Amino acid sequence: MWGEADRLIPVEHGRRAHRAMPGSRLEVMPQVGHFPHAEQPLRFSEAVLDFVAATAPARISRRELAESLG
């Protein structure tokens, strides 16, 4: 979720991160700044609910978790 008018962290950062993470999902909100949850709470919550409904939970074993934590 990214505000297209974010002046603190430009939307291009979100686009690059999205391209670097296969399977990720990026929602860019036009005319929204750094706080999309505060500026467009209904649209933000609808996007979050849609993401939760459409996305399978990640599966990770205890061993994989321990290895990822170092």
N, C-alpha and C positions, 0 to 999 in steps of 0.2 A: 504494500500500500504506500503510495507516494503522492505527495502534492506536486502537481506540475509547476506551481508558482513558488515552490520552496526556495527561499533565498539563503538558507543556512547550508543545506546539502542539496545541490542541484539534482534534478530528476535524472540526469545522465548517469549519475553514480548508481542509482537504482537500476537503470537499464543495463549497465555493465555488470552489476552483481547478478541480475537475472540471467544474462547470457552465460555467466560463469557457473551457474548452478543448474545443471540439467534437471528437468522436471519441476523447476520452480514456477511460480505464478506471480506476475506483477500487475497490479491494478494502479493505474495513474489517474488521479482525480484532477480534472481541469479546474482552473481558478481556485485551487486550494494550496495553502502554504505548508508550513512545517508541521502543523498539528491537525491532520485530517480528521482525527477522532473528535476534535473539538469544533472544527469548522463545519463539518458535514456529518454529524453523528449518526443520522439515519442511514445514509448511504454507506458509511464506514461499517456500521454493524451489519447491514445487509450483505456486504462483501465478505465479512468475516464468517457469517453464518453460512453463506454459500460455499466458502472455502472448506469449512469444517464438514459440511454435508457431502462435498464432492471429493474429498481427499482421504485416502486410506491412512490410518495411523502408521508411523514408522515402527519397524520391528528391529530391535537390537538385543543381542544376548548380553548376559552379564559380563562375559569375557570381552566382547567387543567394547562395551562401555568402559570396563576397567582399562583396556588398552588405549582407548581414546582419551582417557583422563591422565594417562602417563603413569 
